């Protein structure tokens, strides 16, 4: 099972669940987009909340198995990957 962890502000779309599991056959690889589409089929409105104009919403970053996935929705997953959608971390000391 591949798992996508849902941002707290979007968990109302998953009935309060903090993650959604998607069956992926062992040895098969899918993209982040395919994972989110499958999660969206399980929870109405979720995919629309995660995407903006066909791409990942600009307020989210993708992490796969704790690594920042710079390819975003095109990044490949293993059948047991964990995907976290997090707001980008910005800022720092200004002085």
C-alpha positions as CSV (number, residue, x, y, z in Angstrom):
1,X,0.0,0.0,0.0
2,X,1.2,3.5,-0.8
3,X,0.1,6.1,1.7
4,X,-0.6,9.8,1.2
5,X,-0.7,11.9,4.4
6,X,-3.3,14.7,4.2
7,X,-2.7,18.2,5.4
8,X,-4.6,19.0,8.5
9,X,-6.7,21.7,6.9
10,X,-7.9,19.2,4.2
11,X,-8.8,16.3,6.6
12,X,-12.4,17.3,6.6
13,X,-12.5,15.9,3.0
14,X,-11.3,12.5,4.3
15,X,-13.8,12.3,7.1
16,X,-11.0,13.3,9.6
17,X,-8.5,10.8,8.5
18,X,-4.9,12.0,8.4
19,X,-3.9,9.6,5.6
20,X,-5.3,7.6,2.7
21,X,-4.0,4.3,1.6
22,X,-4.0,3.2,-2.0
23,X,-3.3,-0.4,-3.2
24,X,-0.3,-0.6,-5.5
25,X,0.8,-4.1,-6.6
26,X,4.3,-5.1,-5.3
27,X,7.0,-4.2,-7.7
28,X,4.8,-1.7,-9.6
29,X,5.6,2.0,-9.6
30,X,3.2,4.9,-9.9
31,X,3.5,8.6,-10.0
32,X,2.4,11.0,-7.2
33,X,-0.4,12.2,-9.6
34,X,-1.7,8.6,-9.9
35,X,-1.6,8.2,-6.1
36,X,-3.5,11.5,-5.6
37,X,-6.1,10.6,-8.3
38,X,-6.7,7.2,-6.6
39,X,-7.1,9.0,-3.2
40,X,-9.4,11.4,-4.9
41,X,-11.6,8.6,-6.1
42,X,-12.0,7.5,-2.4
43,X,-12.8,11.0,-1.1
44,X,-14.8,13.4,-3.1
45,X,-13.3,16.9,-3.4
46,X,-9.8,15.9,-2.3
47,X,-8.1,15.9,-5.6
48,X,-9.6,19.3,-6.5
49,X,-8.3,20.7,-3.1
50,X,-4.7,19.4,-3.8
51,X,-4.4,20.6,-7.4
52,X,-4.5,24.0,-9.0
53,X,-4.8,24.3,-12.8
54,X,-3.7,20.6,-13.2
55,X,-0.6,20.9,-11.1
56,X,0.1,20.6,-7.4
57,X,-1.4,23.5,-5.5
58,X,1.4,26.1,-5.0
59,X,1.0,26.1,-1.2
60,X,2.1,22.4,-1.1
61,X,5.3,20.5,-1.4
62,X,5.7,16.8,-2.0
63,X,7.9,14.6,0.2
64,X,8.3,10.9,-0.6
65,X,9.7,8.7,2.1
66,X,11.0,11.8,3.9
67,X,12.8,13.2,0.8
68,X,11.7,16.4,-1.0
69,X,10.4,15.3,-4.4
70,X,11.4,18.1,-6.8
71,X,9.6,16.5,-9.7
72,X,6.2,17.0,-7.9
73,X,3.4,15.1,-9.4
74,X,5.7,13.3,-11.9
75,X,7.8,11.7,-9.2
76,X,7.7,7.9,-9.1
77,X,6.7,6.0,-6.0
78,X,7.3,2.4,-4.8
79,X,4.3,0.3,-3.9
80,X,5.0,1.0,-0.2
81,X,6.0,4.7,-0.3
82,X,4.7,7.3,2.1
83,X,3.9,10.7,0.5
84,X,3.5,13.8,2.7
85,X,2.0,17.0,1.3
86,X,3.4,19.9,3.3
87,X,3.4,23.7,3.0
88,X,6.8,24.8,1.8
89,X,9.1,26.0,4.5
90,X,10.3,29.5,3.9
91,X,11.7,32.4,5.9
92,X,14.6,32.8,8.2
93,X,16.1,35.5,10.2
94,X,15.9,38.9,8.6
95,X,18.6,40.7,10.4
